[in-house]
């Protein structure tokens, strides 16, 4: 068994596309290298993962991006994650993301356009769903925005709110989660430019700004976050790809997938499927202005996820269609990642790190 002090990573993957489920790996903190330890396929299509803790032990949470959708908890202190308690239904289809908030696990159910709260029990396992909040609306893209499609949920930095990103309605919604009842209540809603198809959001280290990445248009929307009011306000936009790429025809479209902010707030990175790249943007001192400075290859094909390690030195890309996870050394002065290695993980969809 490899202890937490050695560094751990967990990689989600699509079992329906040949993935192994959840793969555990050891992390060499000096080189960024991953070494596979083992895997479990206890849930179908565990496309996104989150890490928590109970009584000093690491607990790994996963969605099963299936229909009907499920969520599960795993003990993660051994070489292979071991299921904790029962796999729970989320009351929706195609859950794509999850977060821990107010002693609950909250999932974003893409296909159903809803978010679900499930209580976290004393041993870290999950109880049956306590509430399902269904989004409403649509967007201008008839193929992708015929209805709501919740793609991400995050606990805000203050811990007071659950923030949900809806690709289908070009909106970000803020919800209150009652820790006792496990009920979700819509608090506020922010409309983004129609047709951008927001997919994921990341907060600035200051906790006062948020960056929303579009999937249907390669654009970053910069927003001010007011935790006291539970309100998100749009400040402006920045492209995440060069103009000549943005002008490509439909056959060459790029679908950005993930946004990550440097721990010191100086840089921001996006993963771009189709273009198969990682974009590097600089943030000004206020964090309100983002500027594209470079793109580098993602080390594979169709990068679905990006993760920055706790030290800020290493960036990891889960490349779904090439079936590998690549890691990059981040230049501390420029923020530009340099490819340093990769491992094979079939149908990789996300990486989380301890």
C-alpha positions as CSV (number, residue, x, y, z in Angstrom):
1,X,0.0,0.0,0.0
2,X,1.2,3.5,-0.8
3,X,0.5,6.1,1.9
4,X,-1.0,9.5,1.4
5,X,2.4,11.1,2.0
6,X,3.7,9.6,-1.2
7,X,1.0,11.3,-3.2
8,X,-2.1,9.7,-4.7
9,X,-4.1,10.3,-7.8
10,X,-7.5,8.8,-8.9
11,X,-8.6,8.7,-12.6
12,X,-12.2,8.3,-13.6
13,X,-13.1,6.7,-17.0
14,X,-15.9,5.6,-19.2
15,X,-16.5,1.8,-18.7
16,X,-18.9,1.9,-21.6
17,X,-16.0,2.9,-23.9
18,X,-13.5,0.4,-22.6
19,X,-12.4,2.2,-19.4
20,X,-11.4,0.4,-16.2
21,X,-13.6,2.5,-13.9
22,X,-11.6,4.3,-11.2
23,X,-7.9,3.8,-11.5
24,X,-5.6,4.6,-8.5
25,X,-2.1,5.8,-9.0
26,X,0.9,6.8,-7.0
27,X,2.3,10.2,-7.6
28,X,6.0,11.1,-7.6
29,X,5.9,14.6,-6.3
30,X,9.5,15.4,-7.6
31,X,8.8,14.4,-11.2
32,X,5.0,14.5,-11.4
33,X,5.0,10.9,-12.7
34,X,2.0,8.6,-12.1
35,X,2.3,4.8,-11.5
36,X,-0.8,2.8,-11.7
37,X,-1.7,0.8,-8.6
38,X,-5.0,-0.8,-9.5
39,X,-8.6,-0.1,-10.5
40,X,-12.3,-0.8,-9.7
41,X,-15.4,-0.9,-11.9
42,X,-17.9,-0.9,-9.0
43,X,-19.9,1.9,-10.7
44,X,-20.6,2.4,-14.4
45,X,-18.9,5.3,-16.2
46,X,-17.4,7.1,-13.2
47,X,-16.7,10.2,-15.2
48,X,-16.1,12.6,-12.3
49,X,-14.6,12.1,-8.8
50,X,-14.3,14.2,-5.6
51,X,-12.2,13.6,-2.5
52,X,-13.4,13.9,1.1
53,X,-12.5,12.6,4.5
54,X,-14.1,10.9,7.5
55,X,-12.4,10.2,10.8
56,X,-9.0,10.8,9.3
57,X,-9.5,8.4,6.3
58,X,-9.7,9.4,2.7
59,X,-13.1,8.9,1.0
60,X,-13.5,9.1,-2.7
61,X,-16.8,9.9,-4.3
62,X,-17.9,9.2,-7.8
63,X,-20.8,9.7,-10.1
64,X,-21.9,7.0,-12.5
65,X,-22.8,8.8,-15.7
66,X,-25.5,6.3,-16.6
67,X,-29.2,6.2,-17.1
68,X,-30.5,6.1,-14.4
69,X,-27.5,7.9,-12.8
70,X,-25.8,6.9,-9.6
71,X,-23.3,8.0,-7.1
72,X,-21.0,6.1,-4.7
73,X,-18.4,6.4,-2.0
74,X,-15.1,4.5,-1.7
75,X,-12.5,4.0,1.0
76,X,-9.4,5.3,-0.7
77,X,-6.6,4.5,1.7
78,X,-5.7,1.2,0.0
79,X,-4.1,0.6,-3.3
80,X,-7.5,0.0,-4.9
81,X,-10.6,2.1,-3.9
82,X,-13.1,-0.1,-2.0
83,X,-16.9,0.6,-2.1
84,X,-18.4,2.1,1.1
85,X,-22.0,1.3,1.7
86,X,-24.5,1.2,-1.2
87,X,-24.5,2.7,-4.6
88,X,-27.2,5.3,-4.6
89,X,-29.6,6.5,-7.3
90,X,-29.4,10.3,-7.9
91,X,-32.9,10.6,-9.3
92,X,-31.6,11.8,-12.7
93,X,-29.8,10.7,-15.8
94,X,-26.2,11.3,-16.8
95,X,-24.6,12.8,-13.8
96,X,-21.4,14.5,-14.9
97,X,-20.0,16.3,-11.8
98,X,-20.2,16.4,-8.0
99,X,-19.2,18.4,-5.0
100,X,-19.2,18.1,-1.2
101,X,-21.2,20.7,0.7
102,X,-23.0,21.0,4.0
103,X,-22.4,17.3,4.8
104,X,-24.0,16.3,1.5
105,X,-22.8,15.1,-1.9
106,X,-24.4,17.2,-4.7
107,X,-24.4,15.9,-8.3
108,X,-25.1,17.7,-11.6
109,X,-27.3,15.5,-13.8
110,X,-26.6,16.6,-17.4
111,X,-29.2,14.6,-19.3
112,X,-32.0,15.4,-16.8
113,X,-31.0,19.0,-16.2
114,X,-31.1,18.7,-12.5
115,X,-29.0,18.7,-9.3
116,X,-29.3,16.2,-6.5
117,X,-28.3,16.2,-2.8
118,X,-27.4,13.0,-1.0
119,X,-26.5,12.9,2.7
120,X,-23.0,11.8,3.7
121,X,-23.3,9.3,6.6
122,X,-21.0,9.0,9.6
123,X,-18.7,6.5,7.9
124,X,-18.5,8.5,4.7
125,X,-21.0,6.3,2.8
126,X,-23.9,7.9,1.0
127,X,-27.6,7.8,2.0
128,X,-30.6,7.9,-0.4
129,X,-31.1,11.2,-2.2
130,X,-32.7,13.9,0.0
131,X,-33.7,16.3,-2.8
132,X,-33.7,16.8,-6.5
133,X,-33.8,20.4,-7.9
134,X,-34.8,20.5,-11.6
135,X,-33.6,23.4,-13.8
136,X,-35.9,25.0,-16.5
137,X,-35.3,26.7,-19.8
138,X,-33.5,26.3,-23.1
139,X,-30.9,28.0,-25.4
140,X,-30.4,28.9,-29.0
141,X,-28.6,25.7,-30.1
142,X,-31.3,23.2,-31.1
143,X,-29.0,20.2,-30.8
144,X,-27.4,20.9,-27.4
145,X,-29.7,23.4,-25.7
146,X,-33.2,22.0,-26.3
147,X,-33.5,22.0,-22.5
148,X,-31.5,22.4,-19.3
149,X,-28.2,20.4,-19.0
150,X,-26.6,20.8,-15.6
151,X,-22.9,20.1,-16.2
152,X,-21.1,21.1,-13.0
153,X,-21.8,21.9,-9.3
154,X,-19.3,23.5,-6.9
155,X,-19.3,24.6,-3.3
156,X,-18.3,28.3,-3.3
157,X,-15.2,29.3,-1.4
158,X,-17.2,30.5,1.6
159,X,-19.0,27.2,1.9
160,X,-22.4,29.0,2.0
161,X,-23.6,28.2,-1.5
162,X,-23.8,25.5,-4.2
163,X,-23.1,27.0,-7.6
164,X,-24.4,25.1,-10.7
165,X,-23.4,25.6,-14.3
166,X,-26.1,24.8,-16.9
167,X,-24.9,24.3,-20.5
168,X,-28.4,24.0,-21.8
169,X,-29.7,27.4,-20.7
170,X,-26.6,29.5,-20.7
171,X,-26.9,30.1,-17.0
172,X,-25.2,29.8,-13.6
173,X,-27.5,29.1,-10.7
174,X,-26.8,29.6,-7.0
175,X,-28.5,27.3,-4.5
176,X,-28.8,27.1,-0.8
177,X,-28.4,23.7,0.8
178,X,-30.1,23.0,4.1
179,X,-27.6,20.8,6.0
180,X,-30.4,19.4,8.2
181,X,-33.1,18.6,5.7
182,X,-30.8,18.2,2.7
183,X,-33.1,20.4,0.6
184,X,-31.9,22.6,-2.3
185,X,-33.4,26.0,-2.9
186,X,-32.7,28.2,-5.9
187,X,-31.3,31.5,-4.6
188,X,-30.1,33.5,-7.7
189,X,-29.5,33.0,-11.4
190,X,-27.0,34.7,-13.8
191,X,-27.6,34.7,-17.5
192,X,-24.5,34.4,-19.8
193,X,-24.4,35.3,-23.4
194,X,-26.8,33.0,-25.3
195,X,-25.1,30.1,-27.2
196,X,-21.9,30.0,-25.2
197,X,-22.9,26.8,-23.5
198,X,-21.2,27.2,-20.1
199,X,-19.6,23.9,-19.0
200,X,-17.4,24.5,-16.0
201,X,-16.5,27.3,-13.5
202,X,-13.4,27.9,-11.4
203,X,-13.0,30.4,-8.6
204,X,-10.1,32.8,-8.1
205,X,-8.0,32.2,-5.0
206,X,-9.3,35.5,-3.5
207,X,-12.8,34.0,-3.6
208,X,-14.2,37.1,-5.1
209,X,-14.0,36.2,-8.8
210,X,-15.2,33.3,-10.9
211,X,-14.3,32.2,-14.5
212,X,-16.9,30.3,-16.6
213,X,-15.7,28.3,-19.5
214,X,-18.0,27.9,-22.6
215,X,-18.2,24.6,-24.3
216,X,-20.2,25.6,-27.4
217,X,-18.0,28.7,-27.9
218,X,-14.4,28.9,-26.8
219,X,-14.8,31.8,-24.5
220,X,-14.1,32.6,-20.9
221,X,-16.6,34.7,-19.0
222,X,-15.1,36.6,-16.1
223,X,-17.5,37.2,-13.2
224,X,-17.5,38.9,-9.8
225,X,-18.6,36.7,-7.0
226,X,-20.4,38.2,-3.9
227,X,-20.5,35.4,-1.3
228,X,-22.4,37.6,1.2
229,X,-25.3,38.0,-1.3
230,X,-24.8,34.7,-3.2
231,X,-24.7,36.6,-6.5
232,X,-22.6,36.2,-9.6
233,X,-22.2,39.3,-11.9
234,X,-20.6,39.2,-15.4
235,X,-17.6,41.5,-15.9
236,X,-16.5,40.6,-19.4
237,X,-15.2,37.9,-21.8
238,X,-11.9,36.6,-23.2
239,X,-11.2,34.1,-26.0
240,X,-9.4,30.9,-25.0
241,X,-8.2,30.1,-28.6
242,X,-6.5,32.2,-31.3
243,X,-8.8,33.9,-33.7
244,X,-7.9,31.6,-36.7
245,X,-8.9,28.6,-34.6
246,X,-12.2,30.2,-33.5
247,X,-13.1,30.8,-37.2
248,X,-12.8,27.1,-38.1
249,X,-15.8,25.5,-39.8
250,X,-18.1,23.1,-38.0
251,X,-16.0,20.0,-38.8
252,X,-13.1,21.6,-37.0
253,X,-15.0,22.8,-34.0
254,X,-13.3,22.9,-30.6
255,X,-15.2,22.1,-27.4
256,X,-13.4,23.5,-24.3
257,X,-13.9,21.2,-21.3
258,X,-12.2,22.4,-18.1
259,X,-10.8,25.6,-16.5
260,X,-8.2,25.7,-13.8
261,X,-6.7,28.7,-11.9
262,X,-3.2,28.9,-10.5
263,X,-3.0,28.8,-6.7
264,X,-1.4,32.3,-6.8
265,X,-4.0,33.7,-9.2
266,X,-1.5,34.7,-11.9
267,X,-2.5,32.1,-14.6
268,X,-5.5,30.2,-15.9
269,X,-5.5,27.1,-18.1
270,X,-8.3,25.6,-20.2
271,X,-8.5,22.1,-21.9
272,X,-9.7,22.2,-25.5
273,X,-11.2,19.1,-27.1
274,X,-10.8,19.1,-30.9
275,X,-8.0,21.5,-30.9
276,X,-6.4,19.0,-28.5
277,X,-4.6,21.7,-26.6
278,X,-4.1,23.5,-23.2
279,X,-4.6,27.2,-23.4
280,X,-2.6,29.5,-21.1
281,X,-4.1,32.8,-20.0
282,X,-2.5,35.4,-17.8
283,X,-4.6,37.2,-15.2
284,X,-3.9,40.8,-14.2
285,X,-3.3,41.8,-10.6
286,X,-7.1,42.4,-10.0
287,X,-7.9,39.0,-11.6
288,X,-10.6,40.8,-13.7
289,X,-8.7,40.7,-17.0
290,X,-7.7,37.5,-18.7
291,X,-5.4,37.4,-21.8
292,X,-4.5,34.4,-24.0
293,X,-0.7,34.0,-24.3
294,X,-0.1,30.5,-25.6
295,X,-1.5,27.1,-26.5
296,X,0.4,23.8,-26.1
297,X,-0.5,20.2,-27.1
298,X,-2.4,18.2,-24.5
299,X,-0.3,15.1,-24.9
300,X,-3.2,13.1,-26.4
301,X,-6.6,13.4,-28.0
302,X,-9.8,15.0,-26.6
303,X,-8.7,16.4,-23.2
304,X,-11.7,16.1,-21.0
305,X,-10.2,17.3,-17.7
306,X,-7.3,19.3,-16.3
307,X,-6.1,19.2,-12.7
308,X,-3.3,21.2,-10.9
309,X,-1.4,19.4,-8.2
310,X,-1.4,20.9,-4.6
311,X,2.1,22.3,-5.1
312,X,1.2,24.1,-8.3
313,X,4.1,22.6,-10.2
314,X,2.3,19.9,-12.2
315,X,-0.7,20.0,-14.4
316,X,-2.5,16.8,-15.5
317,X,-4.7,16.2,-18.5
318,X,-7.1,13.3,-18.9
319,X,-7.2,12.6,-22.6
320,X,-10.4,10.6,-23.2
321,X,-10.1,9.4,-26.8
322,X,-6.4,8.6,-26.8
323,X,-6.8,6.9,-23.5
324,X,-4.0,8.4,-21.5
325,X,-3.2,10.9,-18.7
326,X,-0.4,13.3,-19.4
327,X,1.4,15.5,-17.0
328,X,3.2,18.8,-17.5
329,X,5.7,20.9,-15.6
330,X,4.4,24.4,-15.1
331,X,6.9,27.2,-15.7
332,X,6.6,29.4,-12.6
333,X,7.4,32.6,-14.6
334,X,5.2,32.1,-17.7
335,X,2.6,29.6,-16.7
336,X,3.3,27.6,-19.8
337,X,3.2,23.8,-19.3
338,X,5.9,21.5,-20.6
339,X,5.0,17.9,-21.4
340,X,6.8,15.6,-19.0
341,X,5.2,12.1,-19.4
342,X,2.0,10.1,-19.6
343,X,0.4,6.8,-18.7
344,X,-2.2,4.7,-20.4
345,X,-5.7,5.0,-18.9
346,X,-8.4,3.9,-21.4
347,X,-11.3,6.4,-21.9
348,X,-9.9,8.7,-19.1
349,X,-12.3,11.4,-18.1
350,X,-10.9,13.1,-15.0
351,X,-8.1,13.2,-12.5
352,X,-8.2,14.1,-8.8
353,X,-5.2,14.4,-6.5
354,X,-4.4,14.1,-2.8
